[in-house]
Each structure stands twice: as structure tokens, then as C-alpha cells.
Amino acid sequence: MKKRRWIKIGISLLITLLIINIIASIYFYNLAIDRDFPKDFLNGNDDLEVSGEAMEVMLDGGWRDWVADQNFDSWKMESFDGLKLQGYFLEAEEPSDKTVVFAHGYLGNGSQMGLFGQYYYEELGYNMFTADMRGHGNSEGDYIGFGWHDRLDYVDWVHRVIEELGPDTEIVLHGVSMGAAAVLMASGEELPDNVKAIVADSPYTSVYGLFDYQMERMFHLPDIPVLPSTSLVTNIRADYSLKEASALKQVQKADVPILYIHGNDDAFVPTRMSRKLYENTKSKAEFVTFDGSSHGEAFVIHKEEYVAELNDFLNMYVDG
């Protein structure tokens, strides 16, 4: 009788733990990936604190007025899975065969890449293209792809740029944070030779790796058992798994030169992730870090050094 009782208690306990795990997995999916679920974990997150200088430029910098003053062409595209995506193209002031294609960060939108776009446009004379990634801005999608499905969207956008500008156009992909992961994930796909260089600012190795790091840091939880089951929920609801969405695996197939940029004080996406990506990149690659720089703020607080590194890299791989 005692043995049966303990078996029943054990089964009840396992069922209870399973139910808790399922609930937690759905919660974490909603928290991080569902487009419409409140992202309260970002409010007051110390890991996302930036310097006062960076905050002022990001929120009230003149680049915002510059973006508002430009006459962007509206480009629309249907994704491989039927979503209507929104892009924005700005032709250079003087005819140019060079175009920068931007990918923004988590919960951002295409216009925010004007922070970088103004430099490419005014100082380098590039055409500029930027897009609202799926699940962001004016693009459709009820989930956030963290770069994985977006990688295929960017391959399609690249072909659209070539179609619009001609076969001689040279393209640079430049992404920040989630956008950096997206362009790195695209690097492992069949990109046309027009793509000459990739700039990845503050990328993560994989979605699983990022979530593992964040769960430990924000919730003090191990990855098992919640992350594998969250990955299963993600696969069911968004058609990708957290481990499948790997920039690390993609750069091991890359042919396009890649510049990695990361702040040494980044606590949201640790610098070691960029270093690991760099060390596993198949193509030619450079790795630059900036002291005193948090997540994605190096361009603002170290702009002179940032653009010097950027220009050196572009001069090596984009025809002058």
C-alpha cells in the first residue's frame, strides 16, 4: 500500500512539474517572441542602460530630423511565407553603385537605422535601404523571428535592390543586435556576389544561447527544462526552434567578409558572443571592441574610432 501511495505521489509530482513547465514555456514564448505581449522585462533593465551621451543622441539626435526630412521610397515585398513586409529606399544625392542595407534591433523599426544611415548617405555617398523586420513596424507577422526567418527576408530584399538598381550595384549589410544576428544568419545563405561586406554590431551566437544567458541573468533560472520546451512552443507557433536559429552555424558557411563590432561593457549580449562568432567565421573577418561601451552604443560614444574602423573595412572589400 505504501509503495502504491508513493508511486501516486511521484506521478502527481511529475504531472505538476510538467504543467508548470508548460505554463512557463508558453509564458517565456509570449514574453520574448509574441509580438503583442507586453515586454515588461525591458523596463528598468540595468543591462540595457546606456550612457547619458548615448541616450541623448539616440532619443533626440539630429539624425531623427534627418530621417524625417528624407523622401524615402516605399518598397513592399511578400515573404516566403506570405507576410507583407515594408522597406524604405533612399537614393544617394549623387549617382552611386553602392547601397547599404540595414537591419534594426529587437522591438525597433527600419527608420531607427537612420542613426547609421545618415553617415553612409552624407559621408560615403551610399544609397540607403532599411526595412521593418517581420513582427516590427509596418511589416506583418505576429511573432519576432530573432533573425532566423528574417535572414531569408534579407536575401529577398538584396535581390530586390539588385533588381531596382542594376547588376553592378555593390551591397553592404549592416545590422545591430538582433539585426546583426539577422545579417549573420543571411551570410550562410546563397547571397549574390553583389554583397561585398557585412557589418555586425553587437550580435548574439544563437537565440538559444541568448535566452540561456538572459534567463540566468534576469530570472536566475537554468536553461533546462524551460528552454527546450520553450523551443518546442516556438517551433509550433513560429515555425523555428531556438537552437536552429544560429548565427554561429551560419557564419561557418559564410563567403562574405564580416566586421564584428562590440562594446566591452555590453551586459545584454556579452562581448564573448561576438568573439566566438569571429573565431568561427569561414570568410575573412575583423573583430573590434570598444571600452566603456554598452549594448549597441559604440557608434555614438566612439563615433570617430567606429567610422575609422568601418571605413578601413569597407575600403578593403567594397570597390572604390
C-alpha positions as CSV (number, residue, x, y, z in Angstrom):
1,M,0.0,0.0,0.0
2,K,2.8,2.4,0.9
3,K,4.6,1.7,-2.4
4,R,1.4,2.5,-4.4
5,R,0.9,5.6,-2.4
6,W,4.5,6.8,-3.1
7,I,4.1,6.0,-6.8
8,K,0.9,8.1,-6.9
9,I,2.6,10.9,-5.2
10,G,5.5,10.6,-7.6
11,I,3.2,10.6,-10.6
12,S,1.3,13.6,-9.2
13,L,4.5,15.5,-8.7
14,L,5.7,14.8,-12.2
15,I,2.4,15.9,-13.7
16,T,2.5,19.0,-11.6
17,L,6.1,19.8,-12.7
18,L,5.1,19.1,-16.3
19,I,2.2,21.5,-16.1
20,I,4.4,24.2,-14.5
21,N,7.0,23.7,-17.2
22,I,4.4,24.0,-20.0
23,I,3.0,27.2,-18.4
24,A,6.5,28.6,-18.0
25,S,7.4,27.8,-21.6
26,I,4.3,29.5,-23.0
27,Y,4.9,32.5,-20.8
28,F,8.5,32.8,-22.0
29,Y,7.5,32.4,-25.6
30,N,4.9,35.2,-25.1
31,L,7.3,37.4,-23.2
32,A,10.1,37.3,-25.8
33,I,8.6,36.2,-29.1
34,D,4.9,37.0,-29.4
35,R,4.6,40.4,-31.0
36,D,1.7,41.8,-29.0
37,F,2.7,40.5,-25.5
38,P,4.0,43.3,-23.2
39,K,7.8,43.3,-23.0
40,D,7.9,44.4,-19.4
41,F,11.3,42.7,-18.8
42,L,13.0,45.5,-20.7
43,N,11.7,48.2,-18.4
44,G,14.3,49.2,-15.8
45,N,16.7,46.5,-17.1
46,D,20.2,47.5,-15.9
47,D,21.8,45.6,-18.7
48,L,20.2,48.0,-21.2
49,E,21.4,51.1,-19.5
50,V,23.4,53.4,-21.8
51,S,25.4,56.5,-21.1
52,G,23.7,59.8,-20.9
53,E,25.6,60.9,-24.0
54,A,24.3,57.9,-26.0
55,M,20.8,58.3,-24.7
56,E,20.6,61.9,-25.7
57,V,21.8,61.1,-29.3
58,M,19.6,58.1,-29.6
59,L,16.4,59.8,-28.4
60,D,16.9,63.4,-29.6
61,G,19.8,63.4,-32.0
62,G,19.7,65.4,-35.3
63,W,19.6,62.1,-37.2
64,R,15.9,61.8,-36.4
65,D,15.2,65.1,-38.1
66,W,17.4,64.0,-41.0
67,V,15.3,60.8,-41.4
68,A,12.1,62.8,-41.2
69,D,13.3,65.2,-43.9
70,Q,14.2,62.5,-46.4
71,N,12.0,61.3,-49.2
72,F,12.2,57.6,-48.8
73,D,10.6,55.4,-51.5
74,S,8.2,52.8,-50.0
75,W,9.0,49.3,-51.1
76,K,6.7,46.3,-50.3
77,M,7.5,42.6,-50.6
78,E,5.8,39.4,-49.8
79,S,7.9,37.0,-47.7
80,F,8.4,33.3,-48.5
81,D,5.6,32.5,-46.0
82,G,3.1,35.1,-47.2
83,L,3.8,38.1,-44.9
84,K,3.6,41.6,-46.3
85,L,6.9,43.3,-45.5
86,Q,7.7,47.0,-45.6
87,G,11.0,48.6,-46.8
88,Y,12.3,52.1,-47.4
89,F,14.8,53.2,-50.0
90,L,16.7,56.4,-50.3
91,E,18.7,57.2,-53.4
92,A,22.1,58.8,-53.0
93,E,22.4,62.5,-53.7
94,E,24.9,61.7,-56.5
95,P,24.5,58.6,-58.6
96,S,26.1,55.6,-56.8
97,D,26.6,51.9,-57.3
98,K,26.9,51.4,-53.6
99,T,24.0,50.6,-51.3
100,V,23.8,49.9,-47.6
101,V,21.1,47.5,-46.4
102,F,20.2,47.9,-42.7
103,A,18.7,45.6,-40.1
104,H,17.4,47.0,-36.9
105,G,17.3,45.7,-33.3
106,Y,14.7,44.0,-31.2
107,L,11.4,45.9,-31.0
108,G,12.8,48.6,-33.3
109,N,12.0,49.6,-36.8
110,G,13.7,50.5,-40.0
111,S,13.8,54.3,-39.5
112,Q,15.9,53.9,-36.4
113,M,18.8,52.8,-38.6
114,G,19.0,56.4,-39.8
115,L,21.4,56.8,-36.9
116,F,23.9,55.0,-39.1
117,G,22.3,55.7,-42.4
118,Q,23.0,59.4,-42.2
119,Y,26.7,58.7,-42.1
120,Y,26.6,56.3,-45.1
121,Y,24.5,58.7,-47.1
122,E,26.2,62.0,-46.3
123,E,29.8,60.9,-45.8
124,L,30.2,57.8,-48.0
125,G,27.6,58.7,-50.7
126,Y,25.7,55.4,-50.5
127,N,22.2,54.6,-51.4
128,M,20.3,53.5,-48.3
129,F,17.8,50.8,-47.8
130,T,16.2,49.8,-44.5
131,A,13.3,47.6,-43.6
132,D,10.8,46.9,-40.8
133,M,11.7,43.3,-39.9
134,R,8.8,40.8,-39.6
135,G,6.8,41.4,-36.5
136,H,8.0,45.0,-36.3
137,G,6.9,48.4,-37.6
138,N,4.7,48.3,-40.6
139,S,5.6,44.7,-41.5
140,E,3.2,41.9,-40.9
141,G,3.9,39.0,-38.5
142,D,2.6,38.0,-35.1
143,Y,6.0,36.7,-33.8
144,I,9.5,38.0,-33.6
145,G,12.0,36.0,-35.7
146,F,15.2,37.0,-33.9
147,G,16.9,37.0,-37.3
148,W,16.1,33.4,-38.4
149,H,13.3,33.8,-40.8
150,D,14.4,37.4,-41.3
151,R,17.6,36.0,-42.9
152,L,15.6,34.8,-45.9
153,D,13.7,38.1,-46.0
154,Y,17.0,39.9,-46.3
155,V,18.2,37.6,-49.1
156,D,14.9,38.6,-50.9
157,W,15.5,42.3,-50.1
158,V,19.0,42.1,-51.6
159,H,17.6,40.7,-54.8
160,R,15.1,43.5,-54.9
161,V,17.9,46.1,-54.5
162,I,19.7,44.5,-57.4
163,E,16.6,44.3,-59.5
164,E,15.9,48.0,-58.9
165,L,19.5,49.4,-59.2
166,G,21.1,47.0,-61.7
167,P,23.6,44.2,-61.7
168,D,26.6,46.4,-61.0
169,T,25.3,47.6,-57.6
170,E,27.5,46.7,-54.6
171,I,25.8,46.0,-51.3
172,V,26.9,46.2,-47.6
173,L,24.7,44.6,-45.0
174,H,24.8,46.4,-41.6
175,G,22.9,45.2,-38.6
176,V,22.7,46.0,-34.9
177,S,21.9,43.5,-32.1
178,M,19.0,41.3,-33.5
179,G,19.6,42.9,-36.9
180,A,23.3,41.9,-36.6
181,A,22.3,38.3,-36.0
182,A,19.9,38.5,-38.9
183,V,22.6,39.6,-41.4
184,L,25.0,37.0,-40.0
185,M,22.3,34.3,-40.4
186,A,21.9,35.6,-44.0
187,S,25.7,35.2,-44.6
188,G,25.2,31.4,-44.6
189,E,22.7,31.5,-47.4
190,E,23.4,31.9,-51.1
191,L,24.0,35.6,-51.4
192,P,24.7,37.2,-54.8
193,D,28.2,38.4,-55.5
194,N,26.9,41.9,-55.2
195,V,27.0,41.6,-51.4
196,K,30.6,42.7,-50.7
197,A,30.7,43.1,-46.9
198,I,28.7,42.6,-43.7
199,V,28.9,44.7,-40.5
200,A,27.6,43.0,-37.4
201,D,27.3,45.3,-34.4
202,S,26.6,43.6,-31.0
203,P,25.3,40.2,-32.4
204,Y,24.5,37.0,-30.5
205,T,25.6,33.5,-31.4
206,S,22.2,31.9,-31.3
207,V,18.7,32.5,-30.0
208,Y,19.1,29.6,-27.6
209,G,22.4,31.0,-26.4
210,L,21.0,34.5,-25.9
211,F,17.9,33.2,-24.0
212,D,20.1,30.9,-21.8
213,Y,22.2,33.9,-20.9
214,Q,19.2,36.1,-20.2
215,M,17.3,33.5,-18.2
216,E,20.2,33.1,-15.9
217,R,20.9,36.9,-15.6
218,M,17.3,38.1,-15.3
219,F,15.4,35.2,-13.7
220,H,18.2,33.2,-12.1
221,L,17.0,30.0,-13.9
222,P,18.9,27.3,-15.7
223,D,18.1,26.6,-19.3
224,I,16.8,23.1,-18.6
225,P,13.9,22.2,-18.6
226,V,12.3,25.5,-19.6
227,L,14.3,26.5,-22.7
228,P,13.9,23.2,-24.6
229,S,10.2,23.3,-24.0
230,T,10.0,27.0,-24.9
231,S,11.9,26.0,-28.1
232,L,9.1,23.4,-28.8
233,V,6.4,26.0,-28.3
234,T,8.3,28.4,-30.6
235,N,8.6,25.7,-33.3
236,I,4.8,25.1,-33.1
237,R,3.8,28.7,-33.1
238,A,6.5,30.4,-35.1
239,D,8.0,27.5,-37.1
240,Y,11.6,27.7,-35.9
241,S,13.5,26.3,-32.9
242,L,15.8,28.3,-30.6
243,K,18.8,26.2,-31.4
244,E,18.1,26.2,-35.2
245,A,18.2,30.0,-35.2
246,S,22.0,30.1,-35.0
247,A,24.2,32.8,-36.4
248,L,27.2,30.7,-35.3
249,K,26.3,27.8,-37.7
250,Q,25.6,30.3,-40.5
251,V,29.0,32.1,-40.3
252,Q,30.7,28.8,-40.6
253,K,29.4,28.8,-44.2
254,A,29.9,32.5,-44.9
255,D,31.8,33.7,-48.0
256,V,31.3,37.4,-47.5
257,P,33.8,39.4,-45.3
258,I,32.4,40.3,-41.9
259,L,33.3,43.1,-39.5
260,Y,32.3,42.3,-35.9
261,I,31.8,45.3,-33.5
262,H,31.0,45.0,-29.8
263,G,31.2,47.1,-26.7
264,N,33.3,45.6,-23.9
265,D,30.7,46.7,-21.3
266,D,27.8,45.0,-23.0
267,A,25.9,43.1,-20.4
268,F,22.8,42.4,-22.5
269,V,24.6,40.5,-25.2
270,P,28.0,39.6,-23.9
271,T,31.1,40.5,-26.0
272,R,32.3,36.9,-25.9
273,M,29.5,36.0,-28.3
274,S,31.0,38.3,-31.0
275,R,34.4,36.8,-30.3
276,K,33.1,33.3,-30.7
277,L,31.4,34.2,-34.0
278,Y,34.6,35.8,-35.2
279,E,36.6,32.8,-34.3
280,N,34.3,30.5,-36.2
281,T,33.8,32.6,-39.3
282,K,34.7,30.9,-42.6
283,S,35.2,34.1,-44.6
284,K,37.6,36.9,-43.9
285,A,36.7,38.7,-40.7
286,E,37.7,41.5,-38.4
287,F,36.8,41.9,-34.7
288,V,36.8,45.3,-33.0
289,T,35.8,46.1,-29.4
290,F,35.2,49.4,-27.7
291,D,35.9,50.0,-24.0
292,G,33.2,51.8,-22.0
293,S,30.6,50.9,-24.5
294,S,27.3,49.2,-23.6
295,H,24.9,47.4,-25.9
296,G,24.8,48.9,-29.4
297,E,26.1,52.4,-28.3
298,A,29.7,52.3,-29.7
299,F,28.7,54.3,-32.8
300,V,27.5,57.1,-30.6
301,I,30.2,57.4,-27.9
302,H,33.1,56.3,-30.0
303,K,32.0,57.6,-33.4
304,E,35.3,58.7,-34.7
305,E,37.0,55.4,-33.9
306,Y,33.9,53.5,-35.1
307,V,33.8,55.1,-38.5
308,A,37.6,54.8,-38.9
309,E,37.3,51.0,-38.4
310,L,34.2,50.9,-40.7
311,N,35.9,52.8,-43.4
312,D,39.1,50.7,-43.3
313,F,37.0,47.6,-43.6
314,L,34.8,48.9,-46.5
315,N,37.8,50.2,-48.3
316,M,39.2,46.7,-48.3
317,Y,36.2,44.9,-49.7
318,V,34.0,47.4,-51.5
319,D,35.4,48.8,-54.7
320,G,36.4,52.4,-54.6
